[in-house]
């Protein structure tokens, strides 16, 4: 495994959500996955809708990992065993994201979002009553 030590003076994060990771220190593997359905309707009343991930092709497709076609040769020299970080201020970490201070052996992230917006057709819209017009 790794032999580095992570030192963080301060870290402030408002939000960590939806399969996200905040990792201080070394880790061998990070695997995060987030699936989301975002449904927006233009209506005065909201009726429960029975929707399932398997109803949409975006959630059925296999996770694609591109293959490296060229050799990667790397060399590391870490004479100082410390990773020093001052102050970190994060507004939000969301949807299969990673904030990491330290070494990560392997990271795999996946986020899939299906947006559904239902708006009425032009002829279905209700007319706006404008009381400022004198007839």
Secondary structure, DSSP 4 states (H G I P E B T S, - for coil): ----EEEEEEEEEEEE-SS-EEEES-EEEEEEEEEEEEEEE--SS-------GGGSGGGTSPPP-PPP-S---------S-EEEEEEEEEEEE-SS-EEEES-EEEEEEEEEEEEEEE---GGGSPPP--TT---
